[in-house]
Amino acid sequence: MNRLIHEKSPYLLQHAKNPVNWHPWGDEAFQKAKKEDKPIFLSIGYATCHWCHVMAHESFEDSEVAEILNQSYISIKVDREERPDIDQIYMSACQSMTGRGGWPLSIFMTPEGNPFFSGTYLPKSSRMGMTGFTDVLTQIAALWEKDQKRIIKAGEEITNAIQPRADMASEGHALGIDTLQNGYEQLARSFDPKWGGFGGAPKFPTPHQLTSLLRWHNRGSDSEALTMVERTLDTMRRGGIFDQIGYGFHRYSVDEKWLAPHFEKMLYDQALLAISYIETYQVTKNPRYATVASEIFTYVLRDMTASEGGFYSAEDADSEGKEGLFYLWTPQKVKDHLGNELGDLYCRFYDINQAGNFEDGLSIPHIPITSEVFAEQNGMDLAEIESLLEEAGRLLFVAREKRVHPLKDDKIITSWNGLMIAALAKGYKALGNELYIDAAKQAASFILEKLRKPDGQLFRRYRQGDVAYPGYLDDYSFLVWGLIELYEATFDISYLEEAVEINQVMIDLFWDEAGGGFYFMGKENEVLIAQSKEIYDGALPSGNSVGAVNLMRLGRMTGNPDLEKKADELTRTFSRSIAAYPVGHSQFLSALDFMVGPGFEIVIAGDPALEATMAMIAVVHKMFLPNKVLLLRPEGDESKRLSSLAPFVEALCPIDQQPTVYVCERYACKTPITDVENLKLAIKLG
């Protein structure tokens, strides 16, 4: 056993029995490197990373590689999901040195932490033009002995190169409707009209691109934005990227057709994609989008929810040493469980054939043609086919449960839980399923009780009773997002109080007073070789993008203009980057859409127990109103609590003892509304 045996991270524990003398990140490793005058080999990955597994098996479990590492290096292993600060900095270094990045991330650095050589996956021995890991290890060790000063200088130069630019906000651009339009046009140019999505293979879902398109469509522009969203969501649901038997989405597709996925499942993908389908349902009223959102939630509540209430992080791509094996089928395996007749129907519908559509004659279930077309081609009743396929799916799910499951990464991450809380709350508002709001409330209670200090500061990770690492920007901003959605779904004032408090702690810890915007690492986080301030929206939206929306929403909800001013300062800080490449900041485009407006402030004054009040709430919940904030002004003590947060609501009372809706737009309030139909009309006309 090496030192990783004492860690809680499933990823680090995977390497605890390696012959490599791994150290966790910490002073002990750096002091040892300085004392023994050795370079550091830093390996960063995560528990469900396929190529991390490959490199571990080829190299880190190999005695020859371990001997070189143990003799010539101090080796450190980091879970990027626990320590995204370390990952961000050294990924930036890798990208600056090589022009690309990914995981496993392999960094060679000085005992001071300055990187001088980097790569991603390295095979043990050189092959197909790829330099072997053993060759790299021996060459760098020799160079360290012969020319250490040169390496140290290179490390210092690279560290200087990855420092944040001091002039980031020096030439701010005005952002507005034209920025939103440029973002739409950039997405339109890269849109794949046949298969949906953007660009070619590999294809990533990137849900915030879709939700930004919905907002552009909502402006009433004569665009193809909604068509692009629907095409993408429909083809993804029919593709192999969606688990047709157990539900939930895999990480990404290696081809342009969404057929062959990288099979890992991440919690954040489920949350962000659920939001995309829910919002598209609100826009179109097409029930198929509501169905997909429900399927995602079925998977999360069944397989990714801890008994304590939080949500697990991910499921691996591999089982029994093979990527995707858990999800793959042959016609015979299907018929073994369904019989010949039903099995044949299932295989034809889901394209499971003798040749296989994947590797080694195995097939990924997917839907090449819609059930309507399939029914017509086979002369069958649509309802009958759908019933048969549903029953077959249930039987195959039961059979598949007996297989060896992929590893579940059961750590609970604050930020990703914030996203899922937001998704479930939005799901409850649009679909009305009590299971969703109950799960969201339980997760919020878990995070607020287990991952928050008495002073309001957050922790990053929980596993098996252990909490670790001060929270990062996304832990705060994503949780605030979830709490705002939870308040608007339940009108429990405590959620709004928590959102306001945590948002203020985030400002205190992360705000850059000199340059504007939020740093990724705050005053409580470890000081590393560089500070980072992120606005790019990648697989996950940036903490600054989500934070900008939160500032706007909380500013409007509480009547606090200082929060809106903060959002404006944040926008100016990053305006140059956003204006240059709007499509790379698609979550921020949603924030900008809110800022540009028009926006609604909606206050419903009345007893939430009354049917008339509930009818008013339902109207607002089910509509697509991305730039609205919603408050419920109750009576009694609860009204006083709300007024202490949002003083402007105190004067908004029910008229003639009837539930009354106050709608304000563009800083002007309309005539109070006491009728549901008039409420619908007022919101639609905007």
ABEGO torsion letter per residue (X at the ends): XBAAAABABAAAAAAAABABBBBBBEAAAAAAAAAAGBBBBBBBBBAABAAAAAAAAAAAABAAAAAAAAAABBBBBBBAAABAAAAAAAAAAAAAAAGBBEOBBBBBBBAAGBBABBBBBBBABBBGGBBBAAAAAAAAAAAAAABAAAAAAAAAAAAAAABBBAAAAABBBBBBAAAAAAAAAAAAAABBAAAEEBEBOBBBAGAAAAAAAAAAAAAGBBBAAAAAAAAAAAAAAABAABBAAAEEBBABBABAAGABBBABBBAAAAAAAAAAAAAAAAAAGBAAAAAAAAAAAAAAAAAABBAAGBBBABBBABBGGBBGAAABBBAAAAAAAAEAAAAAAAAAAAGBBAAEABBGGBBBBBBABBAAAAAAAAGBBAAAAAAAAAAAAAAAAAAAAABBBBBBBABBBAAAAAAAAAAAAAAAAAAGBAAAAAAAAAAAAAAAAAABBAAGBBBABBBGGBBBEBBBAAAAAAAAAAAAAAAAAAGBAAAAAAAAAAAAAAAAAABBAAAEEBBABBAABBBBABBBBBABBBABBBAAAAAAAAAAAAAAAAGBAAAAAAAAAAAAAAAAAAAABAAAAAAAAAAAAAAAOBBBBBBBBEBAABAAAAAAAAAAAABBBAABBBBBBBBEAAAAAAAAABAAAAABBBBGGBBBBBBBBGGBBBBBBABAAAAAAAAAAX
